[in-house]
């Protein structure tokens, strides 16, 4: 007996219609018909085909692992490379360096070059002033204009005093401006720190880790007043979100893609959130912008998230 016939006879022996199986598994009827006919080419990819067959088998009372093992030659493909694909995606995330890493390495060199330039300019300016003053004094002594030198010194001192007063006034204004800027910076830092403190971090704990080809895991999170679920997709993926297993639907069961991302749902009043995804490497689950990690490396996984009382 082939796989499709076995599933159909198991369904008929329980007196279930395809519509009832669709209601239980959330798999579209046309995909269920394709599975019974053995036409896996009409299913949305090999990973989803295996996931749908598991769900169908469980819905008609068969052991999914036994069905997959006994009919492994009929299955479209084995996801033996799923762990490799998952690790490759994870490594690409980890190896991605921040955009400013190159600048951080070059910055000390730039600062050193600037400091050297400032020192050279200051030395040149000092030597130029010294040579200019030495030449002027020598010329005045040779011409015998001692009294004019004294008068010029008095005038220069007066001018220097006036310049000093103007410089002091400008320095006071600059100091006041700097103090005001520092006060604004401190105020901005206090505002930023206050915003960070107001954002409450979720305490996420994995209480049960599933197994098999489509494992289900149980997680518990700390209770918060406002809770928002965000799902980001970087590739096509089967996705469904319910209030609880076989409960009311929050996100419809279908294939979503990058154009649909991000998908956001307010789950503040929910005690449980049940998430099913068919392509973990392309799916990111967040609660209040905090990423929820998948416990294992399977391509398809289910998360049952419970909100602690």
C-alpha positions as CSV (number, residue, x, y, z in Angstrom):
1,X,0.0,0.0,0.0
2,X,1.4,3.4,-1.0
3,X,1.6,6.4,1.3
4,X,-1.3,8.3,-0.1
5,X,-3.7,5.3,-0.1
6,X,-2.7,4.5,3.5
7,X,-3.5,8.0,4.7
8,X,-6.8,8.1,2.8
9,X,-7.9,4.7,4.2
10,X,-7.0,5.8,7.7
11,X,-9.0,9.0,7.2
12,X,-12.0,7.1,5.8
13,X,-11.9,4.5,8.6
14,X,-12.3,7.4,11.1
15,X,-15.2,8.8,9.1
16,X,-13.3,12.1,8.5
17,X,-13.7,14.3,5.4
18,X,-10.9,16.3,3.8
19,X,-12.6,19.5,5.0
20,X,-12.4,18.1,8.6
21,X,-8.7,17.2,8.2
22,X,-8.1,20.7,6.8
23,X,-9.8,22.2,9.9
24,X,-7.6,20.2,12.2
25,X,-4.2,20.5,10.4
26,X,-4.8,24.0,8.8
27,X,-3.4,22.5,5.6
28,X,-5.3,23.6,2.4
29,X,-7.6,20.9,0.9
30,X,-5.8,20.9,-2.4
31,X,-2.5,19.9,-0.7
32,X,-4.3,17.1,1.2
33,X,-5.7,15.8,-2.1
34,X,-2.2,15.9,-3.7
35,X,-0.8,13.9,-0.7
36,X,-3.5,11.2,-1.1
37,X,-2.8,11.0,-4.9
38,X,1.0,10.9,-4.3
39,X,1.4,14.0,-6.4
40,X,4.1,15.8,-4.3
41,X,5.0,18.1,-7.2
42,X,1.9,20.3,-6.3
43,X,3.2,20.8,-2.7
44,X,5.1,24.0,-1.8
45,X,8.6,22.6,-1.7
46,X,10.1,19.4,-0.2
47,X,10.3,20.6,3.3
48,X,6.7,21.6,3.4
49,X,5.7,18.3,1.8
50,X,7.3,16.3,4.6
51,X,5.8,18.6,7.2
52,X,2.3,18.3,5.7
53,X,2.5,14.5,5.5
54,X,3.5,14.3,9.2
55,X,0.5,16.6,10.2
56,X,-1.9,14.5,8.1
57,X,-0.6,11.2,9.7
58,X,-1.1,12.6,13.2
59,X,-4.6,13.9,12.4
60,X,-5.8,10.4,11.3
61,X,-4.3,8.6,14.3
62,X,-1.1,7.3,12.7
63,X,2.4,7.6,14.2
64,X,4.2,10.2,12.0
65,X,7.7,8.8,12.6
66,X,6.6,5.3,11.7
67,X,4.8,6.5,8.6
68,X,7.8,8.6,7.5
69,X,10.2,5.6,8.0
70,X,8.0,3.0,6.3
71,X,7.4,5.2,3.3
72,X,10.7,7.0,3.1
73,X,11.3,5.9,-0.5
74,X,8.1,7.7,-1.6
75,X,8.9,11.0,0.1
76,X,10.1,13.8,-2.2
77,X,13.4,14.5,-0.4
78,X,15.1,14.0,2.9
79,X,16.0,17.1,4.8
80,X,19.4,15.7,5.8
81,X,21.1,18.9,4.9
82,X,18.8,21.0,7.0
83,X,21.4,21.3,9.9
84,X,24.1,22.3,7.4
85,X,21.8,25.0,5.9
86,X,20.8,26.2,9.3
87,X,24.4,26.4,10.5
88,X,25.4,28.2,7.4
89,X,22.7,30.9,8.0
90,X,23.7,31.2,11.6
91,X,27.4,31.6,10.7
92,X,26.5,34.3,8.1
93,X,24.7,36.2,10.9
94,X,27.6,35.8,13.4
95,X,30.3,36.6,10.8
96,X,28.5,39.9,9.8
97,X,30.6,42.6,11.4
98,X,29.2,46.1,12.3
99,X,29.3,48.7,9.6
100,X,31.7,50.9,11.5
101,X,34.3,48.2,12.3
102,X,36.7,49.3,9.6
103,X,36.4,52.9,10.7
104,X,37.2,51.9,14.3
105,X,40.4,50.3,13.2
106,X,41.4,53.4,11.1
107,X,40.3,56.0,13.6
108,X,43.5,55.9,15.8
109,X,45.7,56.3,12.8
110,X,43.7,59.4,11.7
111,X,44.0,60.9,15.1
112,X,47.8,60.4,15.2
113,X,48.2,62.0,11.8
114,X,46.1,65.0,12.9
115,X,48.2,65.4,16.1
116,X,51.5,65.3,14.2
117,X,50.2,68.0,11.8
118,X,49.1,70.2,14.7
119,X,52.6,69.9,16.4
120,X,54.4,70.7,13.1
121,X,52.2,73.8,12.5
122,X,52.7,75.0,16.1
123,X,56.5,74.6,15.8
124,X,56.6,76.4,12.5
125,X,54.4,79.3,13.8
126,X,56.6,79.7,17.0
127,X,59.9,79.8,15.0
128,X,58.4,82.3,12.6
129,X,57.3,84.6,15.4
130,X,60.7,84.3,17.1
131,X,62.6,85.2,14.0
132,X,60.3,88.1,13.3
133,X,60.7,89.5,16.8
134,X,64.5,89.1,16.7
135,X,64.8,90.9,13.4
136,X,62.6,93.9,14.5
137,X,64.6,94.4,17.8
138,X,67.9,94.4,15.9
139,X,66.7,97.0,13.4
140,X,65.4,99.3,16.1
141,X,68.7,99.2,18.1
142,X,70.8,100.0,15.0
143,X,68.7,103.1,14.2
144,X,69.0,104.5,17.7
145,X,65.3,105.0,18.2
146,X,65.3,104.0,21.9
147,X,62.5,106.5,22.9
148,X,60.2,105.3,20.1
149,X,60.8,101.7,21.2
150,X,59.6,102.6,24.7
151,X,56.6,104.5,23.4
152,X,55.7,101.6,21.1
153,X,56.0,99.2,24.0
154,X,53.5,101.2,26.0
155,X,51.1,101.3,23.0
156,X,51.7,97.6,22.4
157,X,51.0,96.9,26.1
158,X,47.8,98.9,26.0
159,X,46.8,97.2,22.8
160,X,47.7,93.8,24.3
161,X,45.5,94.7,27.4
162,X,42.6,95.5,25.2
163,X,43.1,92.4,23.1
164,X,43.4,90.4,26.4
165,X,40.0,91.8,27.6
166,X,38.4,90.9,24.3
167,X,39.9,87.5,24.4
168,X,38.8,86.9,28.0
169,X,35.3,88.0,27.0
170,X,35.3,85.6,24.1
171,X,36.6,82.8,26.3
172,X,33.9,83.5,28.8
173,X,31.3,83.3,26.0
174,X,32.8,80.1,24.7
175,X,33.0,78.6,28.2
176,X,29.3,79.5,28.7
177,X,28.4,77.9,25.4
178,X,30.5,74.8,26.3
179,X,28.7,74.5,29.7
180,X,25.3,74.8,28.0
181,X,26.3,72.1,25.5
182,X,27.5,69.9,28.3
183,X,24.2,70.4,30.2
184,X,22.2,69.4,27.0
185,X,24.4,66.3,26.5
186,X,23.9,65.3,30.1
187,X,20.2,65.8,29.8
188,X,20.1,63.7,26.6
189,X,22.1,61.0,28.3
190,X,19.7,61.0,31.2
191,X,16.7,60.8,28.9
192,X,18.3,57.9,27.0
193,X,19.1,56.1,30.2
194,X,15.5,56.6,31.4
195,X,14.1,55.2,28.2
196,X,16.4,52.2,28.5
197,X,15.3,51.6,32.1
198,X,11.6,51.8,31.1
199,X,11.9,49.0,28.5
200,X,11.4,45.8,30.4
201,X,13.4,42.8,29.3
202,X,11.5,39.5,29.0
203,X,12.7,36.5,30.9
204,X,12.5,33.6,28.5
205,X,12.9,30.0,29.7
206,X,12.7,26.8,27.7
207,X,10.8,24.3,29.8
208,X,10.4,21.5,27.3
209,X,12.4,20.6,24.1
210,X,10.7,18.5,21.4
211,X,12.1,16.0,19.1
212,X,11.4,14.4,15.7
213,X,11.1,16.0,12.3
214,X,8.7,18.7,13.3
215,X,9.4,19.2,17.1
216,X,7.3,21.2,19.4
217,X,9.0,23.1,22.2
218,X,7.4,24.8,25.3
219,X,8.7,28.2,26.5
220,X,7.7,30.4,29.4
221,X,8.1,34.2,29.5
222,X,7.6,36.7,32.3
223,X,4.3,38.5,32.3
224,X,4.2,42.1,31.1
225,X,1.5,44.7,30.6
226,X,2.0,45.1,26.8
227,X,3.2,42.2,24.7
228,X,3.7,42.4,20.9
229,X,4.6,39.5,18.6
230,X,6.7,40.3,15.5
231,X,7.7,37.8,12.9
232,X,10.3,38.8,10.3
233,X,10.9,36.7,7.1
234,X,13.9,36.7,4.9
235,X,12.7,33.8,2.7
236,X,9.4,32.1,1.8
237,X,8.1,30.1,4.8
238,X,5.0,28.3,5.8
239,X,3.6,30.1,8.9
240,X,0.7,29.9,11.3
241,X,0.1,31.5,14.7
242,X,-2.8,30.5,17.1
243,X,-3.8,31.4,20.6
244,X,-3.1,27.8,21.6
245,X,-2.7,24.4,19.8
246,X,-5.9,24.0,17.6
247,X,-7.2,27.3,19.1
248,X,-8.3,30.6,17.5
249,X,-6.0,31.7,14.6
250,X,-4.0,34.9,15.1
251,X,-2.0,34.6,11.8
252,X,-3.6,32.6,8.9
253,X,-1.9,29.4,7.8
254,X,-0.2,29.9,4.4
255,X,3.2,30.6,2.8
256,X,4.5,34.0,3.6
257,X,7.5,35.8,2.1
258,X,9.9,38.7,2.5
259,X,7.3,41.1,1.0
260,X,5.0,40.2,3.9
261,X,7.6,41.0,6.6
262,X,7.4,42.1,9.3
263,X,4.1,40.6,10.6
264,X,3.0,42.1,13.9
265,X,0.2,41.0,16.3
266,X,-0.8,42.4,19.8
267,X,-0.8,39.4,22.2
268,X,-1.0,41.4,25.5
269,X,-4.2,39.5,26.5
270,X,-3.1,36.0,25.5
271,X,-2.0,33.4,28.0
272,X,-0.5,31.1,25.3
273,X,0.9,31.7,21.8
274,X,1.4,28.7,19.4
275,X,3.7,29.3,16.4
276,X,4.3,26.8,13.5
277,X,7.0,27.6,10.9
278,X,8.3,25.6,8.0
279,X,11.6,27.3,7.4
280,X,13.5,28.3,10.6
281,X,16.6,29.8,9.0
282,X,14.4,32.4,7.2
283,X,12.2,33.1,10.2
284,X,12.9,35.5,13.2
285,X,10.4,35.5,16.1
286,X,10.4,38.5,18.4
287,X,8.4,39.5,21.5
288,X,8.7,43.2,22.3
289,X,11.6,43.4,19.9
290,X,13.5,40.7,21.9
291,X,14.4,37.8,19.6
292,X,13.2,34.3,20.7
293,X,15.7,31.6,19.8
294,X,14.7,28.2,18.4
295,X,16.0,25.5,20.7
296,X,17.1,23.0,18.0
297,X,18.4,23.1,14.4
298,X,15.4,21.5,12.6
299,X,14.1,23.2,9.5
300,X,10.5,23.0,10.7
301,X,9.6,23.7,14.4
302,X,6.7,24.6,16.7
303,X,6.8,27.0,19.7
304,X,4.3,27.0,22.5
305,X,4.9,30.2,24.4
306,X,3.2,30.4,27.8
307,X,2.9,33.7,29.7
308,X,3.6,33.2,33.4
309,X,1.0,34.5,35.9
